[in-house]
Amino acid sequence: MAVEIKYVVVREGLEKMAFASKKDADAYDKMLDLAEVLGDWLQHSPVSFEDGQSDVLAMWLAENKDVLSSVLKSGRLPETEAVVSAEVTAETEEAEHSAVALEVDNVTEHPVRKRTKAA
């Protein structure tokens, strides 16, 4: 029998995502905190959003905070290749983290949970 340690990010009593490392769980929790702040900030904007749109936009901004920071600092969009490679890198890292359990022998494969919008 194998013992597996999981770090679970819980928001308002709901499990959002499970990770194999504390560092990854803390990073995801920090991203959810940022998305929550951005969502509150977007509610005060002069643009009216339909239900849930500001949450989706806030989560997207939080997920792409490095690109957003670059745009705010430089005043221009980064090169298309840099943006695409950053997105591919983020997706690759997420896939690697979910596949950590597969590296150990005699560990059953568990289905990967899909990311949900920020609470």
TIRORO-652965 format. One record per residue (C-alpha): x, y, z; residue number from 1; residue in one letter. Coordinates in steps of 0.05 Angstrom, whole numbers, plus 32768, in hexadecimal, padded with zeros to 4 digits. Example, Ala and Ser with C-alpha at 12.3 -4.5 7.8 and 13.67 -1.06 7.14 Angstrom:
<pts>
X:80F6&Y:7FA6&Z:809C&nr:1&rest:A
X:8111&Y:7FEB&Z:808F&nr:2&rest:S
</pts>
This chain:
<pts>
X:8000&Y:8000&Z:8000&nr:1&rest:M
X:801A&Y:8045&Z:7FED&nr:2&rest:A
X:8014&Y:8084&Z:8016&nr:3&rest:V
X:8008&Y:80C4&Z:7FEF&nr:4&rest:E
X:800C&Y:810A&Z:800B&nr:5&rest:I
X:7FDE&Y:813E&Z:7FEB&nr:6&rest:K
X:7FD9&Y:8188&Z:7FF8&nr:7&rest:Y
X:7F92&Y:819E&Z:7FEB&nr:8&rest:V
X:7F7D&Y:81E6&Z:7FE0&nr:9&rest:V
X:7F3A&Y:81F1&Z:8001&nr:10&rest:V
X:7F0F&Y:8230&Z:7FF8&nr:11&rest:R
X:7ECE&Y:823B&Z:801D&nr:12&rest:E
X:7ECB&Y:81F1&Z:802E&nr:13&rest:G
X:7ED5&Y:81DA&Z:7FE6&nr:14&rest:L
X:7F12&Y:81B6&Z:7FCD&nr:15&rest:E
X:7F2E&Y:81DE&Z:7F93&nr:16&rest:K
X:7F6C&Y:81B6&Z:7F80&nr:17&rest:M
X:7F9C&Y:8182&Z:7F9C&nr:18&rest:A
X:7FE7&Y:8184&Z:7F93&nr:19&rest:F
X:8022&Y:8157&Z:7FA2&nr:20&rest:A
X:804C&Y:8190&Z:7FBE&nr:21&rest:S
X:803F&Y:81C6&Z:7FF1&nr:22&rest:K
X:8061&Y:81FA&Z:7FC5&nr:23&rest:K
X:8031&Y:81ED&Z:7F8C&nr:24&rest:D
X:7FF5&Y:81EF&Z:7FBA&nr:25&rest:A
X:800B&Y:8231&Z:7FD9&nr:26&rest:D
X:8016&Y:824F&Z:7F93&nr:27&rest:A
X:7FD0&Y:823A&Z:7F7D&nr:28&rest:Y
X:7FB2&Y:8255&Z:7FBE&nr:29&rest:D
X:7FD7&Y:8297&Z:7FB2&nr:30&rest:K
X:7FBC&Y:8299&Z:7F6B&nr:31&rest:M
X:7F75&Y:828F&Z:7F85&nr:32&rest:L
X:7F80&Y:82C8&Z:7FB7&nr:33&rest:D
X:7F96&Y:82F5&Z:7F7E&nr:34&rest:L
X:7F5A&Y:82E0&Z:7F53&nr:35&rest:A
X:7F2B&Y:82F1&Z:7F8D&nr:36&rest:E
X:7F49&Y:8336&Z:7F95&nr:37&rest:V
X:7F47&Y:8342&Z:7F4A&nr:38&rest:L
X:7EFE&Y:832B&Z:7F48&nr:39&rest:G
X:7EEB&Y:835C&Z:7F7F&nr:40&rest:D
X:7F10&Y:8393&Z:7F5B&nr:41&rest:W
X:7EED&Y:8383&Z:7F18&nr:42&rest:L
X:7EAA&Y:8389&Z:7F3B&nr:43&rest:Q
X:7EB9&Y:83D3&Z:7F46&nr:44&rest:H
X:7ECB&Y:83E0&Z:7EFD&nr:45&rest:S
X:7E9E&Y:8409&Z:7ED0&nr:46&rest:P
X:7E93&Y:83CC&Z:7EA4&nr:47&rest:V
X:7E59&Y:83A0&Z:7EB7&nr:48&rest:S
X:7E65&Y:8355&Z:7EB4&nr:49&rest:F
X:7E32&Y:831D&Z:7EB1&nr:50&rest:E
X:7E31&Y:82EB&Z:7EEA&nr:51&rest:D
X:7E73&Y:82C7&Z:7EF0&nr:52&rest:G
X:7E97&Y:82EE&Z:7EB9&nr:53&rest:Q
X:7EBF&Y:8318&Z:7EEA&nr:54&rest:S
X:7ED4&Y:82D9&Z:7F0F&nr:55&rest:D
X:7EEB&Y:82B8&Z:7ECF&nr:56&rest:V
X:7F11&Y:82F6&Z:7EBA&nr:57&rest:L
X:7F30&Y:82FD&Z:7EFF&nr:58&rest:A
X:7F48&Y:82B5&Z:7EFE&nr:59&rest:M
X:7F65&Y:82BE&Z:7EB8&nr:60&rest:W
X:7F8A&Y:82FD&Z:7ECE&nr:61&rest:L
X:7FA5&Y:82D9&Z:7F0C&nr:62&rest:A
X:7FBC&Y:829D&Z:7EE2&nr:63&rest:E
X:7FDF&Y:82CD&Z:7EB2&nr:64&rest:N
X:7FFA&Y:82FD&Z:7EE6&nr:65&rest:K
X:8041&Y:82FB&Z:7ECA&nr:66&rest:D
X:802A&Y:8312&Z:7E85&nr:67&rest:V
X:7FFB&Y:8345&Z:7EA5&nr:68&rest:L
X:8035&Y:8360&Z:7ECE&nr:69&rest:S
X:8061&Y:8366&Z:7E90&nr:70&rest:S
X:802A&Y:838B&Z:7E6B&nr:71&rest:V
X:801F&Y:83BB&Z:7EA5&nr:72&rest:L
X:806A&Y:83C8&Z:7EAC&nr:73&rest:K
X:807C&Y:83D0&Z:7E63&nr:74&rest:S
X:803B&Y:83EC&Z:7E47&nr:75&rest:G
X:803B&Y:83BB&Z:7E0E&nr:76&rest:R
X:8029&Y:8373&Z:7E01&nr:77&rest:L
X:8062&Y:8340&Z:7E05&nr:78&rest:P
X:8075&Y:831B&Z:7DC6&nr:79&rest:E
X:8042&Y:82E8&Z:7DB1&nr:80&rest:T
X:8074&Y:82AF&Z:7DB8&nr:81&rest:E
X:8083&Y:82C2&Z:7E00&nr:82&rest:A
X:8039&Y:82C2&Z:7E13&nr:83&rest:V
X:802C&Y:827F&Z:7DF0&nr:84&rest:V
X:806A&Y:8260&Z:7E0F&nr:85&rest:S
X:8056&Y:8279&Z:7E54&nr:86&rest:A
X:8011&Y:8259&Z:7E4C&nr:87&rest:E
X:802F&Y:8218&Z:7E32&nr:88&rest:V
X:8061&Y:8217&Z:7E6C&nr:89&rest:T
X:8029&Y:8221&Z:7E9F&nr:90&rest:A
X:8000&Y:81E9&Z:7E80&nr:91&rest:E
X:803D&Y:81BB&Z:7E7E&nr:92&rest:T
X:804D&Y:81C9&Z:7EC7&nr:93&rest:E
X:8005&Y:81BA&Z:7EDB&nr:94&rest:E
X:8007&Y:8178&Z:7EB5&nr:95&rest:A
X:8049&Y:8166&Z:7ED6&nr:96&rest:E
X:802D&Y:8174&Z:7F1B&nr:97&rest:H
X:7FF0&Y:8149&Z:7F0F&nr:98&rest:S
X:801C&Y:8110&Z:7EF5&nr:99&rest:A
X:8049&Y:810D&Z:7F33&nr:100&rest:V
X:8022&Y:80D2&Z:7F4E&nr:101&rest:A
X:8031&Y:80AB&Z:7F0F&nr:102&rest:L
X:807C&Y:80AD&Z:7F1A&nr:103&rest:E
X:8079&Y:807F&Z:7F56&nr:104&rest:V
X:8071&Y:8034&Z:7F4A&nr:105&rest:D
X:8031&Y:8012&Z:7F62&nr:106&rest:N
X:8009&Y:8052&Z:7F68&nr:107&rest:V
X:7FC5&Y:8053&Z:7F49&nr:108&rest:T
X:7FB5&Y:808A&Z:7F19&nr:109&rest:E
X:7F82&Y:80BB&Z:7F33&nr:110&rest:H
X:7F59&Y:80E7&Z:7F05&nr:111&rest:P
X:7F71&Y:812F&Z:7F02&nr:112&rest:V
X:7F41&Y:8163&Z:7F1D&nr:113&rest:R
X:7F2F&Y:819B&Z:7EEF&nr:114&rest:K
X:7F3C&Y:81E2&Z:7F06&nr:115&rest:R
X:7EFE&Y:8207&Z:7F1B&nr:116&rest:T
X:7EF2&Y:8251&Z:7F1E&nr:117&rest:K
X:7F06&Y:8277&Z:7F5B&nr:118&rest:A
X:7ED3&Y:8279&Z:7F93&nr:119&rest:A
</pts>
